[in-house]
């Protein structure tokens, strides 16, 4: 495929494996991101462009006569991807779909139109507007910006005092609408929908492992899904309804969901594969590299992705509970490393690391594969028991 040109948006840890795989496939690979000493900057031909700048990204795409545009693990690139796919008639999600999915308010309006279960909400621009609307909401509830991905800027508040403190601190950071939505009790799960013209859409549901605290943040995922068949079917139906509602084609879609008894709520979805080890567990469970599949899908060369539901695979971020300098990182010398399938380090001793506040605040990741759930969990527990991290 050395006559094909692929534009990858982003150069961080979640795009680095995608860039490497594209180069490995002998594809002419160009990368756009704001220069910030990112790991993908030196791998391919790099352009210092803000990936939210749709005009500049389009000019870059046009000047290089690209055959496809793609990103992984980040929602910031979605509007530009949709714009370029529509203007250049490329394979993948289109402008109208991406614009709705990149803004949580527009997304929720589509949910309402198509009777997709979601948290009740209202929007506000400032403290005054919030106070005029909040009386009908029960605590706790969730506050968040309308167009940031993942857990960025998200806060669960249990009192008016905490809500006003959030508004005072967060609103000055963003010139945009905010969302106040009901907090839904339940179990957080995720799914990856593989939409490929000519093949039945696959909904791969995974277990989410999240932090405990005021804002649950995913730090790991595992397969196979560990809830009853009835719940699995409800999730599949919910995801298919959402895919059709947003007219999505030829892409992988990341879903965040809450299971509340027999009810399935969509928190959000995005037309890109998830982060925090999701591509890795799909690769090991599918016995094929998901980055390669995604590239081929974008360039119109993909074959069907087949998942082995009997594979027990998990992936977890290696993280710190505080920001500082990584002073020590070691694994007990008696630990049997053969129980690890993959161990990746983003940082080395002496580097600055950040407290785990979202999926980008990571030291590295580790992947496990086993023949059963008990062995899978045992491998994970044993690794972290033998891992020593010191941050000061």
CORFENTA-V97235 format. One record per residue. N is the residue number from 0. SS is DSSP state (helix for helix, strand for strand, loop for the rest). PHI is phi in whole degrees, -180 to 180 (none if undefined). PSI is psi as a letter, one per 30 degrees, with the letter a starting at -180 (999 if undefined). Layout:
((N,SS,PHI,PSI) (N,SS,PHI,PSI))
//
This chain:
((0,loop,none,g) (1,loop,-72,f) (2,loop,-94,g) (3,loop,-97,k) (4,strand,-119,k) (5,strand,-118,k) (6,strand,-101,k) (7,strand,-108,k) (8,strand,-97,k) (9,loop,102,k) (10,loop,-137,g) (11,loop,-84,a) (12,helix,-64,f) (13,helix,-86,f) (14,helix,-101,f) (15,helix,-54,e) (16,helix,-64,e) (17,helix,-66,e) (18,helix,-62,e) (19,helix,-61,e) (20,helix,-67,e) (21,helix,-61,e) (22,helix,-66,e) (23,helix,-61,e) (24,loop,-85,g) (25,loop,61,h) (26,loop,-91,k) (27,strand,-67,j) (28,strand,-112,k) (29,strand,-120,k) (30,strand,-126,k) (31,strand,-123,k) (32,strand,-172,l) (33,loop,-73,k) (34,loop,-61,k) (35,loop,-157,h) (36,loop,57,h) (37,loop,-85,l) (38,loop,-63,f) (39,loop,-89,f) (40,loop,-64,e) (41,loop,-100,g) (42,loop,-84,e) (43,loop,-134,a) (44,strand,-65,j) (45,strand,-113,k) (46,strand,-125,k) (47,strand,-81,i) (48,loop,-136,k) (49,loop,-66,k) (50,loop,-71,f) (51,loop,-88,f) (52,loop,-85,i) (53,helix,-63,e) (54,helix,-65,e) (55,helix,-67,e) (56,helix,-65,e) (57,helix,-64,e) (58,helix,-60,e) (59,helix,-64,e) (60,helix,-62,e) (61,helix,-67,e) (62,helix,-68,f) (63,loop,-103,g) (64,loop,48,h) (65,loop,-69,l) (66,loop,-104,f) (67,strand,-169,l) (68,strand,-136,k) (69,strand,-158,l) (70,loop,-152,l) (71,loop,-140,k) (72,loop,71,g) (73,loop,-147,k) (74,loop,-86,f) (75,loop,-60,f) (76,loop,-83,f) (77,helix,-59,e) (78,helix,-58,e) (79,helix,-67,e) (80,helix,-61,e) (81,helix,-62,e) (82,helix,-60,e) (83,helix,-73,e) (84,helix,-60,e) (85,helix,-72,e) (86,helix,-68,e) (87,loop,-99,g) (88,loop,55,h) (89,loop,-97,l) (90,loop,-77,k) (91,loop,132,a) (92,loop,-64,k) (93,loop,-102,l) (94,helix,-55,e) (95,helix,-61,e) (96,helix,-63,e) (97,helix,-67,e) (98,helix,-64,e) (99,helix,-70,e) (100,helix,-78,f) (101,loop,-80,f) (102,loop,-122,j) (103,helix,-62,f) (104,helix,-71,e) (105,helix,-62,e) (106,helix,-60,e) (107,helix,-66,e) (108,helix,-65,e) (109,helix,-67,e) (110,helix,-54,e) (111,helix,-64,e) (112,helix,-62,e) (113,loop,-107,g) (114,loop,56,h) (115,loop,-92,k) (116,loop,-64,k) (117,loop,-155,l) (118,loop,-67,k) (119,loop,-63,k) (120,strand,-156,l) (121,strand,-143,l) (122,strand,-112,l) (123,strand,-155,l) (124,loop,-106,f) (125,loop,-155,l) (126,helix,-59,e) (127,helix,-62,e) (128,helix,-66,e) (129,helix,-58,e) (130,helix,-67,f) (131,helix,-77,f) (132,helix,-114,f) (133,helix,-79,f) (134,helix,-57,e) (135,helix,-88,g) (136,loop,-104,k) (137,loop,-93,k) (138,loop,-84,l) (139,loop,-79,l) (140,strand,-140,l) (141,strand,-111,k) (142,strand,-116,k) (143,strand,-162,l) (144,strand,-66,l) (145,loop,-82,f) (146,loop,-142,h) (147,loop,-108,k) (148,loop,-89,l) (149,loop,59,b) (150,loop,-96,g) (151,loop,-66,k) (152,loop,76,g) (153,loop,-89,k) (154,strand,-144,k) (155,strand,-95,k) (156,strand,-118,k) (157,loop,-115,g) (158,loop,-156,l) (159,helix,-64,e) (160,helix,-59,e) (161,helix,-69,e) (162,helix,-63,e) (163,helix,-68,e) (164,helix,-64,e) (165,helix,-60,e) (166,helix,-60,e) (167,helix,-62,e) (168,helix,-85,e) (169,helix,-94,e) (170,helix,-59,e) (171,helix,-62,f) (172,helix,-78,f) (173,loop,-133,k) (174,loop,-92,i) (175,loop,-157,l) (176,loop,-73,l) (177,strand,-112,l) (178,strand,-118,k) (179,strand,-116,j) (180,strand,-132,l) (181,strand,-64,k) (182,loop,-87,k) (183,loop,-100,j) (184,loop,-70,k) (185,loop,156,a) (186,strand,-105,k) (187,strand,-81,k) (188,strand,-133,l) (189,strand,-136,l) (190,strand,-151,l) (191,strand,-119,k) (192,strand,-98,k) (193,strand,-102,j) (194,strand,-105,j) (195,loop,-142,j) (196,loop,-53,k) (197,loop,96,f) (198,loop,-129,l) (199,loop,-66,k) (200,loop,-64,k) (201,strand,-99,k) (202,strand,-111,j) (203,strand,-100,j) (204,strand,-94,k) (205,strand,-127,l) (206,strand,-76,k) (207,strand,-104,k) (208,strand,-110,j) (209,strand,-122,l) (210,loop,-71,l) (211,loop,-94,k) (212,loop,144,a) (213,loop,-68,f) (214,loop,-131,j) (215,loop,-64,k) (216,loop,-119,k) (217,strand,-63,k) (218,strand,-126,g) (219,strand,-170,l) (220,strand,-147,l) (221,strand,-151,l) (222,strand,-132,l) (223,loop,-79,l) (224,loop,-64,k) (225,loop,-109,h) (226,loop,-119,l) (227,loop,-59,l) (228,helix,-56,e) (229,helix,-59,e) (230,helix,-67,e) (231,helix,-57,e) (232,helix,-64,e) (233,helix,-63,e) (234,helix,-64,e) (235,helix,-60,e) (236,helix,-64,e) (237,helix,-64,e) (238,helix,-66,e) (239,helix,-63,e) (240,helix,-59,e) (241,helix,-66,e) (242,helix,-59,e) (243,helix,-67,e) (244,helix,-65,e) (245,loop,-101,g) (246,loop,53,h) (247,loop,-88,k) (248,loop,-141,k) (249,loop,45,i) (250,strand,-163,l) (251,strand,-105,k) (252,strand,-115,k) (253,strand,-96,k) (254,strand,-114,k) (255,strand,-111,k) (256,strand,-135,l) (257,strand,-123,k) (258,strand,-98,j) (259,strand,-120,j) (260,loop,55,c) (261,loop,-103,g) (262,strand,-110,k) (263,strand,-115,k) (264,strand,-108,k) (265,strand,-89,k) (266,strand,-80,e) (267,strand,-167,l) (268,strand,-143,l) (269,strand,-149,k) (270,loop,-80,h) (271,loop,-157,l) (272,loop,-68,k) (273,loop,-71,l) (274,loop,-107,b) (275,loop,43,h) (276,loop,79,g) (277,helix,-63,e) (278,helix,-60,e) (279,helix,-69,e) (280,helix,-69,e) (281,helix,-67,e) (282,helix,-63,e) (283,helix,-73,e) (284,helix,-78,f) (285,helix,-97,f) (286,loop,55,h) (287,loop,-155,k) (288,loop,-72,j) (289,helix,-69,f) (290,helix,-66,e) (291,helix,-65,e) (292,helix,-59,e) (293,helix,-64,e) (294,helix,-63,e) (295,helix,-65,e) (296,helix,-61,e) (297,helix,-66,e) (298,loop,-98,g) (299,loop,76,g) (300,loop,-119,g) (301,loop,-77,k) (302,loop,-100,l) (303,loop,-63,k) (304,loop,-87,k) (305,loop,-118,k) (306,loop,-99,k) (307,loop,-93,j) (308,loop,-70,f) (309,loop,-94,f) (310,loop,-84,k) (311,strand,-103,j) (312,strand,-136,k) (313,strand,-141,l) (314,strand,-139,k) (315,strand,-136,k) (316,strand,-75,k) (317,strand,-98,k) (318,loop,-140,l) (319,loop,-122,k) (320,loop,-89,g) (321,loop,-155,l) (322,loop,-87,l) (323,strand,159,a) (324,strand,-98,k) (325,strand,-73,j) (326,strand,-88,e) (327,strand,-149,k) (328,strand,-146,j) (329,strand,-149,l) (330,strand,-117,k) (331,loop,-47,k) (332,loop,-64,f) (333,loop,-89,f) (334,loop,-74,k) (335,loop,-84,j) (336,helix,-72,f) (337,helix,-68,f) (338,helix,-80,f) (339,loop,-96,k) (340,loop,-88,e) (341,strand,-156,k) (342,strand,-137,j) (343,strand,-120,k) (344,strand,-111,k) (345,loop,-89,f) (346,loop,-122,l) (347,loop,-122,l) (348,loop,-56,k) (349,loop,104,f) (350,loop,-80,l) (351,strand,-77,k) (352,strand,-127,l) (353,loop,-108,k) (354,loop,-56,k) (355,loop,-73,j) (356,loop,-114,f) (357,loop,-161,l) (358,loop,-64,f) (359,loop,-86,f) (360,loop,-89,i) (361,loop,-131,l) (362,loop,-95,f) (363,strand,174,a) (364,strand,-149,l) (365,strand,-141,k) (366,strand,-120,k) (367,strand,-125,k) (368,strand,-140,k) (369,strand,-149,l) (370,loop,-93,f) (371,loop,-157,l) (372,helix,-67,e) (373,helix,-62,e) (374,helix,-66,e) (375,helix,-61,e) (376,helix,-66,e) (377,helix,-64,e) (378,helix,-63,e) (379,helix,-63,e) (380,helix,-63,e) (381,helix,-68,e) (382,helix,-61,e) (383,helix,-69,f) (384,helix,-68,e) (385,loop,-97,g) (386,strand,-98,k) (387,strand,-115,k) (388,strand,-123,k) (389,strand,-128,j) (390,strand,-123,k) (391,loop,-129,999))
//
